């Protein structure tokens, strides 16, 4: 005797059965491709980890925290020399004052978690670009009170874009000029913030 089940045909295969790795609608199961994508992602992460600098230790983390605090203190000192003003009448040193306070708080926070931080990287040749960026900021703060913000700000943006960011010459020049013009129009022309300026 032949049962009705033996004579039934399952859609999706010539013999009435669904092929392994195929859906009832005839589509290919997506599990193998998903596993392949996961394996590729794992391999990429392993390759990136091999080229990543070794993690910094607690001593390095503490040194970085102290440097951040020192930079914040320098900004605070510079802000008092420029004249911080008050909340109602801000002076040229208002923004350096705010930045200095934030840097000091950030440095103290970094010092507190120095022993528990494991995602920081040890100093490497790439670290010099970060130090160069900090040096340009210090130079910017040092000269802004004497020659205004326009030229130092344009040079700061240009150096960061062209030499630290690797942008093209045209992009670096246009963006630097655009940032300075926008800053001037907003803070000097529109808001009349007493920032040292040439024009």
matplotlib code that plots the C-alpha trace (Angstrom):
import matplotlib.pyplot as plt

x = [0.0, 1.2, 0.4, -0.7, 2.5, 4.8, 3.2, 3.3, 5.9, 7.6, 8.2, 11.7, 13.3, 12.8, 12.1, 9.6, 12.1, 13.6, 17.3, 19.7, 20.8, 17.7, 14.6, 11.1, 10.8, 13.9, 16.2, 19.6, 19.9, 21.8, 23.5, 26.7, 27.2, 26.6, 29.2, 31.6, 31.0, 31.6, 34.9, 36.0, 35.2, 37.2, 40.2, 40.1, 40.0, 42.9, 44.9, 44.2, 45.2, 48.6, 49.4, 48.2, 50.8, 51.0, 48.8, 50.2, 50.8, 49.5, 52.7, 52.2, 48.5, 49.5, 52.1, 49.5, 47.0, 49.6, 50.4, 46.7, 46.5, 49.6, 48.2, 45.0, 46.9, 48.8, 45.5, 44.2, 47.3, 47.1, 43.4, 44.1, 46.8, 44.3, 41.6, 38.8, 36.1, 32.9, 29.7, 28.0, 31.0, 33.3, 36.9, 39.4, 40.5, 37.0, 37.3, 40.9, 39.5, 36.7, 39.1, 41.6, 39.0, 37.8, 41.4, 42.2, 39.0, 39.7, 43.3, 42.2, 39.7, 42.4, 44.6, 41.9, 41.3, 45.0, 45.4, 42.1, 42.6, 43.7, 42.6, 45.3, 48.3, 51.9, 53.9, 55.0, 56.2, 52.5, 52.4, 54.6, 51.7, 49.6, 52.4, 52.7, 49.0, 49.4, 52.4, 50.5, 47.7, 50.1, 51.7, 48.2, 47.3, 50.7, 50.4, 46.7, 46.9, 49.6, 48.5, 44.8, 43.2, 42.9, 46.4, 47.1, 43.7, 44.2, 47.7, 46.5, 43.7, 46.1, 48.7, 46.2, 44.5, 47.5, 50.3, 48.4, 45.3, 46.8, 44.3, 45.2, 46.6, 43.5, 41.2, 43.5, 43.7, 40.0, 38.7, 41.2, 40.1, 36.4, 36.7, 38.4, 35.9, 32.9, 34.4, 35.0, 31.4, 29.8, 31.8, 33.2, 30.7, 27.5, 28.1, 30.7, 32.8, 36.0, 38.4, 41.8, 41.5, 43.2, 40.3]
y = [0.0, 3.5, 6.2, 9.7, 11.0, 8.9, 10.5, 14.1, 16.4, 19.1, 22.4, 23.4, 20.1, 17.7, 14.7, 16.5, 17.3, 20.6, 20.6, 21.2, 24.8, 26.0, 27.7, 26.3, 29.2, 28.0, 30.6, 29.8, 29.8, 32.9, 31.3, 30.2, 33.7, 35.3, 33.0, 33.9, 37.6, 37.1, 35.3, 38.1, 40.7, 38.6, 38.4, 42.2, 42.9, 40.6, 42.3, 45.7, 44.5, 43.2, 46.7, 48.6, 49.9, 48.1, 49.5, 52.1, 51.3, 53.2, 55.3, 56.5, 57.2, 59.3, 61.3, 62.1, 63.2, 65.5, 67.0, 67.7, 69.4, 71.4, 72.6, 73.6, 75.5, 77.3, 78.2, 79.6, 81.7, 83.0, 83.9, 86.0, 87.9, 88.6, 89.6, 87.0, 89.6, 88.4, 86.5, 89.7, 91.4, 88.6, 89.6, 88.3, 85.6, 84.1, 81.3, 80.3, 80.4, 78.0, 75.8, 75.7, 74.7, 71.9, 70.7, 70.6, 68.7, 66.3, 65.8, 65.0, 62.5, 60.8, 60.6, 59.0, 56.2, 55.9, 52.4, 51.1, 52.4, 49.7, 51.2, 53.9, 53.3, 53.5, 56.4, 55.7, 57.8, 58.7, 60.4, 63.2, 64.4, 64.8, 66.7, 68.9, 69.7, 70.7, 72.8, 74.8, 75.4, 76.7, 79.0, 80.2, 81.2, 82.9, 85.2, 85.9, 88.7, 90.6, 90.2, 89.2, 85.9, 86.1, 85.2, 82.6, 81.0, 80.7, 79.2, 76.8, 75.5, 75.2, 73.3, 70.9, 70.2, 70.1, 68.5, 66.7, 65.7, 65.1, 67.3, 68.9, 72.4, 73.9, 72.4, 73.4, 77.0, 77.4, 75.8, 77.8, 81.1, 80.1, 79.2, 82.5, 84.5, 82.7, 83.1, 86.8, 87.4, 85.5, 86.5, 89.9, 91.4, 89.9, 89.2, 91.9, 89.5, 91.3, 89.0, 90.4, 91.1, 93.1, 94.4]
z = [0.0, -0.8, 1.8, 0.9, 2.6, 0.3, -2.7, -1.5, -3.0, -0.8, -2.7, -3.3, -4.4, -7.3, -5.1, -3.0, -0.2, 0.8, 0.1, 3.0, 3.2, 1.2, 2.5, 1.6, -0.9, -2.7, -1.2, 0.2, 3.9, 5.2, 8.2, 6.4, 5.0, 8.4, 10.0, 7.2, 7.9, 11.6, 10.9, 8.7, 11.4, 14.0, 11.6, 11.0, 14.7, 15.3, 12.6, 14.1, 17.5, 16.2, 14.8, 17.9, 20.3, 23.7, 26.5, 28.8, 32.4, 35.5, 35.7, 32.1, 32.8, 35.9, 33.9, 31.2, 33.9, 35.5, 32.1, 31.5, 34.9, 34.2, 30.9, 32.6, 35.2, 32.5, 30.8, 34.1, 34.6, 31.1, 31.5, 34.6, 32.7, 29.9, 32.3, 32.9, 33.6, 35.2, 34.2, 33.1, 31.5, 30.2, 29.4, 26.9, 29.3, 29.8, 27.4, 28.5, 32.0, 31.2, 29.2, 32.0, 34.6, 32.3, 31.8, 35.5, 36.3, 33.4, 34.6, 38.1, 36.8, 34.8, 37.8, 39.9, 37.3, 36.3, 37.9, 36.4, 32.9, 30.4, 27.0, 26.9, 24.5, 25.4, 23.9, 20.3, 17.3, 16.7, 20.1, 18.8, 16.6, 19.8, 21.5, 18.5, 18.7, 22.3, 21.5, 18.9, 21.3, 23.9, 21.3, 20.3, 23.9, 24.3, 21.3, 21.1, 23.6, 21.6, 17.9, 18.2, 17.4, 13.6, 12.5, 15.3, 14.8, 11.0, 11.5, 14.2, 12.0, 9.0, 10.9, 12.4, 9.1, 6.8, 8.9, 11.7, 9.8, 6.4, 4.5, 1.1, 0.8, -0.7, 1.9, 4.7, 3.5, 2.7, 6.0, 8.1, 6.6, 6.8, 10.5, 11.4, 9.4, 11.0, 14.5, 13.9, 12.6, 15.4, 18.5, 17.5, 15.1, 16.3, 20.1, 20.7, 22.9, 24.0, 22.3, 21.2, 17.5, 14.8, 12.8]

ax = plt.figure().add_subplot(projection="3d")
ax.plot(x, y, z, "-o")
ax.set_aspect("equal")
plt.show()
